[in-house]
Amino acid sequence: SRSTMDHQPKFFENLSGAGKAIAVLTSGGDAQGMNAAVRAVVRMGIYVNAKVYFIYEGYQGMVDGGDNIVEVSWESVSSILQVGGTVIGSARCKPFRTREGRLQAALNLVQRGITNLCVIGGDGSLTGANLFREEWSGLLEELAQKGKIDAEAVKKYAYLNIVGMVGSIDNDFCGTDMTIGTDSALHRIIEVVDAIMTTAQSHQRTFVLEVMGRHCGYLALVSALACGADWVFIPEYPPEEGWEDSMCVKLSENRARKKRLNIIIVAEGAIDCHNKPITSEKVKDLVVQRLGFDTRVTILGHVQRGGTPSAFDRILASRMGVEAVLALLEATPDTPACVVSLSGNQAVRLPLMECVQMTQEVQKAMDEGRFLEAVRLRGRSFENNLNTYKLLSHKKPDAELPKTNFNVAVLNVGAPAAGMNAAVRAAVRVGMTEGHKIFAVIDGFEGFARGKIKEISWGDVGGWTGQGGSILGTKRTLPAKYLEKIADQMRTNNINALMVIGGFEAYLGLLELSAAREKYDEFCVPMVMVPATVSNNVPGSDFSIGADTALNTITDTCDRIKQSASGTKRRVFIIETMGGYCGYLANMGALAAGADAAYIFEEQFDIRELQANVEHLTEKMKTSIQRGLVLRNENCNENYTTDFIYQLYSEEGKGVFDCRKNVLGHMQQGGAPSPFDRNFGTKISAKAMQWISKKLKETYRKGKVFANTDDSVCLLGMRRRNLVFQPVAELKSETDFVHRIPKEQWWLKLRPLMKILAKYKTSYDVSDSGQLEHVAMLPKEAETGAI
């Protein structure tokens, strides 16, 4: 994929959809976020002057025709962004599996001039769509022979273009990082696990939790990683022969360590190495018979499909919906049917049948007992999750652990961010597995200077993944004024490496420590930083731990605020978000909550723009849409304050709408971490600790560690599709130190998207839209942004 730096902007004014008709349908099982995708397809379609149709009830509606295929307007998709399931309905459809049914469907489409189809569903639905496309010209000829359409129509509608989006909570479609609905399903599972943990703690219980995923263990694996489960059963990686004994030994060891609860997660399709099912009841009976533990089974069932979509799913679905319309407009008779997807934070297009083929390969590998191959085919992200889980869930006996005699200190710096504790847990456990002694520093650099340092063990971090805030304590204090004292503590405790988990202050702290190396040898050790801040303003990383949780808080609050207005007169809400000078939360929150405008520091605005926004809202209120939402980043402009904007809108909207304002404040920093933050924190921190081990080996000379090169002080960040280590010295040129933000930010490219979905005329740069790639070509080594 092309870099954003070197592309010439290419706007899609020349991609006019005038005269084109696009239809959208949802098929197969429902998934949260499908409505966000439908909304994006409709609004983007209308934006490029195409006619857009709903097909109700999936393929069944396409076959039945009539009122099931309806042209829609802008307002048809108002207020559906936050609704779970699919408002246009989904149904299993037998008739479409027959040629007769497809013939009828083709007739219904041709009568309305529809030759562009956007299908949101699982692999079955998408395979059906591809067959329909391949048969299309034959179907039209048959309809002409039967006299149902004329020769002119056969010529005019000769080709059918198809673009798919995968909506499936199982995340079982190869080639895509995350399918629509997966993140929301994880939210439901984690809410239940967090609730169960509190009750299980009271009674010393074992809980067996059954989650969905007939053929795919993604949900089970990721939720096990996110809650630190004791054992997990998934179809792709059955336990070895004699697993019953190993599991019981592990559970009793954990009890002996004073762990009051055990959690075992079972995917509904879990099997043993002989392809025999492993059920939750079977696991429960085993624990009761062998260990006599008080054990309960909870089957989550359809709860996982329900509820409102998470912020991640709304943004994913909105981006994919817009990308799908672009792909349809650019399609030629020669381009294969494609699936739009996200790799890292980048849109990609993949040939539909290559993805389907690879998905079927996984099942084949499992049926034939080639389980390692099945895990590899699931993709890099799945494999990494599995390896990280294996690394963190089970402590090897001390005799089996290597001994390196290295001491590594871990500290949190900056404001608290949800997911910091998951990162500390991973660092401690991976560090111990690598043979180091791990020291926890309390209260950041300030605590370091005061000698608040203690050795921390495997059991000390049990149950940390689900805790919000920072258990170690964190402060914004920078090390510069304490250099001598910190150097003393490094010497006293013989600290050979530092791992700092934090925000912009952590980045500045590492710059100060590396600058102090000339004076203090103690700082000549490997140092690594893992970005953790709700503001997401650390240079060198597209994502920071904690930002996803904050975004979900903002989105939930906006949903409630919008709901509070239903039934009242027309109303506009002005909402202030955190983030310092970084507009990430305001911008992405606006995209996820369906806001009309988001004011951010990175995109200067003046009174003319404010006036245009007010006029835009006034026009909107004359339609059936009764409410507006405006987000403002706290530091976007020193004069146009939240109060100013509130008063301006109140005055200008008199007689049309009234105004309310809300400052979200510190609730954005609190709360239990989202599944994304737990897993991102866990995986990125584990990788950082492995880097420390490598650097310690490289820099150990004559009985001591000495590292004084730039590449021994790094930040580990997510860049487009990969996790990369970057020397902090090299990131200086990318940083705006005055405003504490990176000079270039990837998410600014999504600004026009928000405006288009809020009915503004704006130009959308499509040079960064997905290019068609092949599944096999997706970088095997890419550590993607999927969680």
N, C-alpha and C positions, 0 to 999 in steps of 0.2 A: 504494500500500500504506500501511496505517496506521502511524503512528509508535508506538514502544513506550511513549513517555512518556504518551500521552493515552488509552491503552486501559484499559478496565476488565477485569481478569482474567476470563476465561470458562473454567471448567474443564469437562472433558468428561465429568464424571459423568453428565450428561444425554444423552451421546452413546453410550448403551449399545449394544453390538453383540449383546446377548443374542438368541439365535434366528437370528442371521445366519450365513451360511456364506460364507467367503472362500476362493478358490483362487488359488494363485500358480504361474505358469509362466515359464520362460525360453525364448526362441525366437530363431532366427537365429544369427549368429556369437556365440561366447562373448566375454566381456570380464571383466577382473579387477574384482572389486567386486560382481559379480552375487550372490555368496553373502552378502555383507554386507546387500544389499537383501532377499534371501529371508529371512534371519534376522530383520531388522527387521519385515518384514510378519508373519511367524509370531508373533513375541513381542508385537508391538503388538496383533495380532488376538486372541491369547489374553488379553492384558491387559484388553481391553474385552469379554471374555466371548463372543467370536465363535468359531465352529468354524473351524479353518483346515485346508485341504487342500493337499498338493503335487500338481501334475500333472507326472509325469515325462516326459521326452523331448518337451517342448513341445507343439505342436498334434497331433503324431502320437499322443502319449499321451492327449490329450483325445478323439481319434477312437477309439482302441483301447479306452479305458476299462479295466475290470478292475482289476488291481493297479497300473495307472499313476496312479490317482487315490486318494490315501491320506490319511486324516486324520492330522495330526501333533501332537506334543506339544512342550512347552517344550524338552525335551532333544534332540529331533530335530535342532535347529539348533546344538547345542553344538559348539564347536571348528571351525566352518566359516568364521569371519570372516577368517582369514588365508589361506584356500585360494583359489588362482586359479581361473579357469574357472567352471563352475557344477555343483554337486553333484547337482542334479536333472535334469541332462542337457538337451540342446538338439538339435533335428533339423529338417531341412528337411521339409516335409510337403505332398506333392501332394494326398492325399485331401481335406485341409481347404479346398483351393481349389475343390472341387466342392460343389454344394449337398447332395449325398448325404452327403458327409463331414461337413459342418456339421450336418446333421440328426442324424447319429449322435452327434456331440459334444454337441449340445443335450440329447439323451436321457440321455447319461452324466452331465451336470451336474444335470439335473432330478431324476434318481433319487437324487441325494445332497443335493438341496435347495440347490445352489450357484447363487446369482444375483449374486455379486460376484466379479469377475475382476481380478486384478492381473497385467498382462503386462509382462515385462521383455525388451526386444528392440530391434531397429532399426525403421526406418520401414515396412518390408514387414510385419513381425510386427504392428505397431500398426494398420496399415491393415486387415489381415485381421481384427483384433479388432473394429474399428469396423463392418465389414461384417456380422460375426456379430451384433453388437448391433442393427444396423438390421433384420436379418432375424428376430430372435429370436421376436417374437410370431407371425410367419408359420410359423416352424419348429415352434413348440409346437402351433399349430392343426393342422398337417399330422400331427404325431405323435399328436394326439388322434383325428383322422380314421382313422388307421391302427390305432387301438386300443392304442397303446403307452403312452399316459398318459391319465388321466381328466380330465374337465372341471374338477374341483376343482384339479388341479395347474396347469392352464392359467391359472386365475384366481390361484392362490397365487404362482406364479412368473412372473407376467406381464412383469416387466421385468428386463433384464440391465444391471448397472452395470459400467462398465469404466474402470479407471485405468491409465495406462501410465507406465513409467519407461524412459528411453532408455539401453540398454546397447550401446555401440558405441565401439570405440577410435578410429574416424575423426573423431569429433566433427562429424558431418555433418548433424545434425538442427537445423533452424532453430527459433529461439525459445528454445533452451536454451543456457546459457553453456558448460556442460561436461557431456558425457555420461559415464556410468559406464564407466571403463576407459581414458579418454583420458590421464589423468595418469599412470597406471601404464605405459601404452605409451610415453609420453615418458621415463619413468624407464629403461625398457629401452634405448631409442634412445640416450639420453645416456650410459648406462653404456658402450655400445659405442663411441660417438664418443670418449669420454674415453680408452678403452683404445687406440683406433686412433691418437689424437693422439700418444701416447708413442712408438709404433713408427714412425709416419710422420716424426716429428722426427729420428729416428736416420738416416733414409735420404734425406731430401729427397724425399718422395713426394707424389703427388696421389692422394687417395682419392675415389672416386665411391660414394656411399652411397645405396642404394635403400630407401625406407621405404614402409609401407602407405598406402593412401588412394587408392582407385581413382577416386572422383569428387570427393574432397575433399582439399585440400592442407594442411589444418590441421597434421597431424603434421610434415610436411616444413617448413612455414613456421616453426613454433614451435621445432623442434629446430635449424633454421638460425640462429634468433635466439639460442637458448640456447648454441650453441657457436661463434658468430661465423663461420659458413660463408662461403666466398668467393662462392658462387653457389647459387641454389635454383631448382628447376623445379616449378611447381605447376599443376594444371589450370585454376584460376580466373583465373590471370594469366600467360598465355603470354608468352615473351620477344618483343621486337620483331624485325621483319625484320632479318637480318644479325647476329643474336645470337652466331653462331659467332665472328665477328671480335671483338666487344666482350668476350666471355668470355675469349678467348685473350689479348687485350691486358691485361685485368685480372690474369689469372693470372701473366703474365710480369712485370708491374709489381710484383706482390706478391713474386715471387722476387727481383727486383732490390733490393727493400727488405730483403733478408736474411730473408724469411719462409721457413722451411724446409719448411712443408707447406701444401698446399691441400686444402680439403674442399669437395666439391660434393654437394649433397643433391638427390635426384630422387624425386618422388612417383611411385608406380607408374602413376598415371593422367596423368602430365605430357604436355602437347601443345604444338605450336607454334601460331602464329596462324592456320594453315590447318587446324587440328584434326587434324594428323598427329601420331602418338605420338613422344615424345622418350624413348628408352630409355637405361638406364645404360650399356649397351654402346656405343651410338652416341656418347654423351658421352666415354666413355673413348677410343674410336678417334680422335675429333676431337683430343683433347689430345695423344695420342701422335703422330699424323700432323703436326699443326701445330707442336707445341712440343717434341716428343721427350722429354717428362717421363716419368719412371717412374710409371706409373699403375695402380692396382688398383681392382677393383669389389667391393663387399660388399653382398650382398642380404640384408636382415635377416629378411624373411619372418615366419614364425609365432612367432619369438622375441618379437615385440612384443605378442602376445596372451597370452604366458605369464607365469609367475612370480607372486609374491605381490602383492596389491594395495597401492598406496601409502596412506599415512595419509589423504591428501586423498580418494581414492576410497572408502575405508571410511567416512569421516565423511559424505561426499556421499551414498553409497548408504544409510547408516543413517538419515540425515535424510529422504531421499526415501521410504524404505520406510514410516516412521512417517506421513509426510504422505499417502502413498497410502492407508493404512488410514483416516485421518481423512476423506479425500476420498470414499472409498467409503461411510463411515457417513453422510456428509452428503448423498450423491447422491440426487436425486429423479428421477422419470421425465423431467422436463423439462431436467435439466442435461446438457449435451453430454459425450460421453466426453472425459476430459481427460488431459493429461500433467503429472506433477509434475516440477518442475525447480528449479534454483537460479539466481537472478539476483543477482550480487554475493554477499552471504552470506544472502540472503533466499529463503525458499521461495515459489514462485509456482505457480499452476495455469493451464494454457493449453489452449484447445480443441484436441483432438488433430488434427482435420482441417485446422484453420488452419495448424498447424505442418507437416503433411504437404504441404499445398498449396504452402507457401512453399519447402519443401525441393525440391519438384519444379520450382518456378519457377527455382531456381538452375541445375538441370540444363538446363532449356529455354534459359535465357540463354546458357549455355556452348555448347550445340549451335548456337545462332544467331549465335555470335561476339560477343555483347554482354558482353564480359568485365568491364568496369567495373561494369556492373549486377550481374553474378554476385558480385563482391567485396562490393558494397553489401548484397546480399540475405543474404550469409553473416553479416552482423551487425557491430555496432560494434567488437567485440573483434577479429574477424578483420581488419577494415580497419586498425585501429590497429597490429596486429602487422605487417602488410604495410608500412605507412608507416614504422614504426620501423626495420624491417629495411632498407628502401631508404636511410633516412637514415644508418644506421650502417655499412653494409657497404662502401660505395664512397666513397673520398676524391676529391672533385673537385680538379682541378688548382688550384694556388694562385691562378692568374690569374682563375679563375672565382669564387673565394670573396669575399664582401663583406669589407670591412675596417672594423671599428667603433672600433678603438683603445681598447676596454674590456678591462680585465684582471679575470678571475674566478678566485678561489681555491677549491679543493675540498679538504675535509679529512674524516677519519673521527674520530668521538669516541665514547668508551664502550668496552664490551667488543667483541671481534671477533664478527662474525656472517656466516655464509655468504651470499654474494650481494652483499656490500659492494663487491667488486672489479668485478662486473658493473655496479653502479650508477656507480662511478667511470669505467669505460670509456665508458658511455653519456654521462655528463656531459662528459667530455673531447671526445668526437667530435661531439656535438651542438653544444657550445660553439664548436668550431672551424668547424663548418658555418655557424654564425650569425655568424662573423667575429671572435670574441673570441680573446684570448690566454688560455690556461688555465694556472694555476699549481697545482702539487700541494704540499700542506703535509704534511710527515712528522710523525708522532706527535702528532696532535691539537693542542689549544690550547697544550700545553707546547712542542711543536716550533715552533709559530707564534711564540711569544715568543722562542724561541732563534734565529729566523731560518732554520729548516730549510724553505726554500721554493725550489722550482725550477720553471721552465717545463716543461710536459709536452706531448708531441706525439702525433699520431695513431698512429704506429707503436709508441710506448712502451706503449700499453695493449692491443696485440694479444695474443690468447690469455688475456685476464684473466677471461673470463666463467666458466670452469670452475674457477678457483682458489678454495679456501676461505680463511678468515681475512681479514686485511686487509694487502694488499701495501704500502699507504702507511704502515702502522703506526698504532696507535690507543691513546689513553690516556683514563682516566676523569677526568683533571684538568679542573677548571672554569676559565673564563677570569678570574674576579674578581680573583685575586691577581696576574695578569699584564697587567691592562688597559693600562697605559702602554706596556709593551714590545710588546704586540700592535698598539696604535695606531701605534707607531713603524714596525713592519714593514709595516702597511697603507699608511703614507705612503711609506716607502722604495720599496716595490714597486708603488706606485700601484694598489692593489687597489680595484676599483669595485663588487665584489659578492662575496658569500660563499655557498657551498653546503656545508652540513654534513650528512654522512650518518652517522647514529648513533642511539643509544638515549636513555634518559631524561636522561643527562648532556648530550646535544646540545640537548635541549629546554631544560634549565636554563641551558645556556651561552648560547643565543639570548636568553633572558629577561634574563640579566646584561648581555649586549652592548647590548640595546636600552635597558636602564636607564642604561647608561653614555653614551648619546648626548648627554645634557645637557652632559657634561664633555668628551667627545671627538668632534669633527666627523668623524673618520675612520670612526666606526661608523654615520654617516648614509648608509648604502648599502643596496641591496636584499639581504636575507638570506633564504635558504630552507632548510628542513630536510626531509630524507627519512628516515622512521623505519626503523632497522635494528637490531634486537635480538632475540635468541632468546626473551626473556621476553614479548614482545608487550605491553608495559605503557606504551606511549606514548599520552598522551591525544590525541584527534583522529583516530585511525586504528584501524580494526578489525583490520588486519593490519600486521605489520612484516616487513621483509626478514630472513630468517634463521630465523623461527619455524617455517616449514614444514620446513626441513631438520632442525631439532632434533626436531620432532614425528616425522619419519620415523626418526630415530635411536632415539627412545624406543620407537616401535612395533616396529621390527626387534628391539630388545633384548628387549622383552616377549615377542615371538614365540619367540625363542630360549630365554628363561627358561621359558616354558610348555612348550616342547618338551623341555627338560631333565628335566621332571617326568614325561613320559609313560612309563608302564611302572613308575614307582616308586609307593610308597604315596601316600595323599592328602597334598597339600602346598599351603600358601598362601605366596605371595611378597609381601613388602612392598618396594616400590620407591620410592626418593626421587628426585624430579626437581628441576631448577633453576627459576628464575623469580622469585627474590626473594619479594616478597609477592604476586606476581601468579600466580593459579592456572591460567592458560591452558594451559600445557604439561601439567599434571597432569590437568586436566579433559578436554582434547581427546585426550590420550594414552590416558586411560581409555576414552573412547568408541571410539577406533581400535583399541585392543588388547582390548576386551571385558572390562574390569576390573569387579570387584564393588563397589568403592568408590574414591572419590578425595577425600582430605582437602585442603581449600584454605582460605586465610586469609579469602577473601570470604564464605564460608558457615561461620559459627561452629559448632563441634561440641563436645559434652561427653561425659562418661564414659558417659551413657545411650546416646548414639548409637554409641559404640565397642562397647558391650555388644551392642546390637541387631545391629551388623554381624557380630560374632563369632557370635552365635546364628544369623543368617541363613546364614553360611558353614557352620556345623555342620549345619544342615538340608540344605543343598545337597549336602554330602559324603555324605549318606545315600542320595543318588540315584546315577546312573551317572556324574555329573560329579565328577572326581577332583581338580580343582585350582582354586585361587582366586588372584586377582590384586588387590592393593590398592596404589594410588598415593598418594603423599604429597608435597605441595609443600614445598620446603625450609623456608619460613618460615610454615607454616600455623598453628603454635601453639608458643609457646616451651617449654611444659611437656610437651605430648604429642609428644615427639621421635620420630624414626624408631626409635630403640632402645626407647623406652617402648612404642610400638605393637607392635613386634616381640615384646617380652617379654610384653605383655598377650595377644596372640594365641597365643603359644607356650604360656602357662600355661592359658588358657581352652580351648585346642584339644586339650589332652592326651588321648591315647587316641582322638582322632578324626582329627586331622591334625597334621603338624608344619610348622614355619615356616622360611623363609629370608629374608634381607634383602639388598638390593642398593642401593648409592648410585651413581647413574649419573655424577654429576660432570661434568667438563669435556669428556667425549666429546660432550656435547650441543652444544657450541659449535664442534666441529671438523667435518672432512669436507668433501667436495666439495658445493657447493650443489645443491639439488634443482632440477628444471626450473622449478617454480613460482617459487622465489626468484630464479633467473637472469632469468626473464622479467619478474617483478614489479619487480625491481631495475632492469632495463633500461628498462622503459616508464615507471615513475614518475620515474626520474632524468631521462630525456629530457624529460618534461613539465615538470619543475622547472626545467631549464635554459632551456626556451622561455619560462617565466614570468619568469626573470631578464632575458632579452633585452627582454621587453616592459616590465618595470619600469625597466630602464636607459634606454630611450628616453623613458619618461614623466618620469623624474626628472633628465634631463640638461638643465641650464640654464647659459648663459653659460660654456661650456667645462668645467663640472664636474658630477659626479653629487651630488645632495643629496636624500636620502630620510629623512624623520624621522617619518612617520606610522606608525600601528600596522600598516596593511595592507602595509607594505614589509618586515615581518619575519613570515614565514608558515611554517606546517607543511603539507606536502602529504600528505594522508592518504586512505585508502579509507574512505568512509562509506556503509554499506548498499550502494548500487549505484553510487556515483559517486566519482571522485577529486576531492577539493575542497581548495582553498587556504584555510587558516584562520589569521588573525593569532594569534601565540602569546599575546599579551596576553589575547585572548578565551578562550583555553583554560584560563587560570588557575582560573577558577571551577569547571571540570570536573575539577580535579586534587586528589588526596589526596597532598600533598607529603611527609607523614611516611612513608607507606608506598610512595611512588613508583608509584602506580597511578591510572588514571582512576576517578572516582567511580561511573560507570555503565559496565558492560561487557556487550556484546551476547551473548557466549558463555555467560553465566550462565543464559540462557533454555534452553540445551541440557542443563543439569544433570539435570532430571527425565528426559530422554531416556535418559541413561546409566543412571539408576536403574531405569527401566522395563525396559530391555534386560537388566538384571541381576536382574530378578524382585522388585523392591521395590514395595510399594504406595506410590504417591505421586500427587499431583495434577498434571496437566500442563496448563499454560495454553495454550489453543488460539486465543486472540485474535490471536496473531501468526502463525497458520498462513496458508498462501497463500490469496489470494482469486482467483477466476477472472478472468483478464485476457485481453485480445485481443492477438494477436501484434503487430499493427500498432501497438498502443498502447505497447509496450515502449519506454521512452525511447530515442529515436534517439541522443541525445547521451551516454547513460550509458556511462561507461568501467567496464566490469564487472570483477568479481573473477576472471573467467576469465583464464587466463594465455595 
